[in-house]
Structures are given as C-alpha cells and as structure tokens.
Amino acid sequence: MKLTRLNHLPIESVSHDAAIKKQVMLRMGDVPHLTNFSQARFQPGQVAQAHAHEDMHEVFFVESGEGAIAIDGIPHVLTPGVCVAIAPGETHKVSNTGNTDLVLTYFGLQA
C-alpha cells in the first residue's frame, strides 16, 4: 500500500519543459506498468511543445481550466471533465488557452 497526499508532495518540473510544474503521486515501480501518476498546472499561455513517447501510453484528465491538445496536428478542446488517451508514438502538444491555470491529472502506462 502506498498513500500520498497532493498537498504534501514537492513541486517539480515536467521532463520536456522546466517551466511547467507537476506533483508526482505515484512513480515507476509503485504499480506494475505505471510510469507515473501526476498532476500538472499550466499557467495562462503556457505550452508543452509537441513531443511523443515511444514507450508509453499517456492519459490526461482535465480537472479545471481551459486549453487545447493537438494530437498528430489535430486540435481538440480541453475543458473540465475531458479525458484524452494518447497512444505510443502520437505527437501531442498541450496549451493553456484560458485565463486561469489549466490543471491536468495524468498517468502513463508502459507500452
């Protein structure tokens, strides 16, 4: 059993953009096949540039805020309650298009 509390976790940078911050609730090795379970906050105007993961699936759930995610160049709107699953190799770019923080809870699974 592992118990974490979001309000007790350190804030760290995401691997592909030091300006975007996250809190990691579970890491690789905590649960089989899980690479991470985290929450990220994008400030208004912040963008995670297009990238792909060849070795993992990634699932995003929008907690709050407004944004957009482009998957292989096709844009999709992000609003609270939206869930998006990204397959290995799919290029994705996340942008905060709103006036408040875009909060995403997400996890990765080994491919």
C-alpha positions as CSV (number, residue, x, y, z in Angstrom):
1,M,0.0,0.0,0.0
2,K,1.2,3.5,-0.8
3,L,-0.6,6.6,0.4
4,T,0.2,10.1,-0.9
5,R,-1.3,13.5,-0.3
6,L,-1.2,16.0,-3.1
7,N,-0.7,18.9,-0.7
8,H,2.4,17.3,0.8
9,L,4.2,16.5,-2.4
10,P,7.1,18.5,-3.8
11,I,6.6,20.6,-6.9
12,E,8.9,19.6,-9.8
13,S,9.3,20.3,-13.5
14,V,7.9,18.1,-16.2
15,S,10.7,16.4,-18.2
16,H,10.1,18.3,-21.5
17,D,9.6,21.8,-20.2
18,A,11.1,23.1,-16.9
19,A,8.6,26.0,-16.7
20,I,5.6,23.6,-16.4
21,K,5.2,22.2,-12.9
22,K,3.8,18.9,-11.6
23,Q,3.4,16.9,-8.5
24,V,4.0,13.1,-8.8
25,M,1.6,11.0,-6.8
26,L,3.0,7.6,-8.0
27,R,6.2,6.8,-9.8
28,M,7.5,3.9,-11.9
29,G,7.8,0.8,-9.8
30,D,4.9,1.8,-7.4
31,V,2.3,0.0,-9.5
32,P,3.2,-2.5,-12.3
33,H,3.2,-0.9,-15.8
34,L,2.6,2.6,-14.4
35,T,5.3,5.1,-15.3
36,N,3.7,8.0,-13.3
37,F,0.5,9.4,-11.9
38,S,0.8,13.2,-11.6
39,Q,-0.9,16.5,-11.7
40,A,0.4,19.4,-13.8
41,R,-0.5,23.1,-13.8
42,F,-0.2,25.2,-16.9
43,Q,-0.3,28.9,-16.3
44,P,-2.3,31.0,-18.8
45,G,-0.5,31.0,-22.2
46,Q,1.9,28.1,-21.2
47,V,2.5,25.4,-23.8
48,A,4.1,21.9,-23.6
49,Q,5.7,21.7,-27.0
50,A,4.9,18.8,-29.4
51,H,6.5,15.6,-28.4
52,A,5.8,11.9,-28.4
53,H,6.6,8.9,-26.1
54,E,7.5,5.7,-28.0
55,D,7.4,3.6,-24.8
56,M,4.2,4.7,-23.1
57,H,0.5,5.4,-23.3
58,E,-0.5,8.7,-21.6
59,V,-3.9,9.6,-20.3
60,F,-4.9,13.2,-19.4
61,F,-8.0,14.3,-17.3
62,V,-8.9,18.0,-17.2
63,E,-9.6,19.0,-13.6
64,S,-10.0,22.7,-14.3
65,G,-9.2,25.5,-16.7
66,E,-9.4,25.6,-20.5
67,G,-6.9,24.5,-23.1
68,A,-6.2,22.7,-26.2
69,I,-4.3,19.5,-27.1
70,A,-3.1,18.8,-30.6
71,I,-2.7,15.1,-31.4
72,D,-0.7,14.5,-34.6
73,G,-1.6,18.0,-35.6
74,I,-5.3,17.7,-35.0
75,P,-6.6,20.2,-32.3
76,H,-9.0,19.2,-29.6
77,V,-10.6,21.4,-26.9
78,L,-9.7,20.7,-23.2
79,T,-12.4,21.7,-20.6
80,P,-13.1,20.2,-17.2
81,G,-14.2,16.6,-17.3
82,V,-12.5,15.8,-20.7
83,C,-10.3,12.7,-20.7
84,V,-7.8,12.1,-23.5
85,A,-5.8,8.9,-24.1
86,I,-2.6,9.2,-26.2
87,A,-1.1,6.1,-27.8
88,P,2.7,5.5,-28.0
89,G,4.2,7.5,-30.9
90,E,1.3,10.0,-31.2
91,T,2.7,13.5,-31.1
92,H,0.9,15.8,-28.7
93,K,1.1,19.4,-27.7
94,V,-0.8,20.9,-24.7
95,S,-1.7,24.6,-24.5
96,N,-3.4,26.7,-21.8
97,T,-5.8,28.9,-23.8
98,G,-7.7,30.3,-20.8
99,N,-7.2,33.0,-18.2
100,T,-6.7,30.6,-15.2
101,D,-4.5,27.6,-14.6
102,L,-5.1,24.5,-16.7
103,V,-4.9,21.6,-14.2
104,L,-4.4,18.1,-15.7
105,T,-4.2,14.9,-13.8
106,Y,-2.5,12.3,-15.9
107,F,-0.8,9.0,-15.9
108,G,1.5,6.9,-18.1
109,L,1.5,3.2,-18.8
110,Q,4.4,1.3,-20.3
111,A,3.7,0.2,-23.9
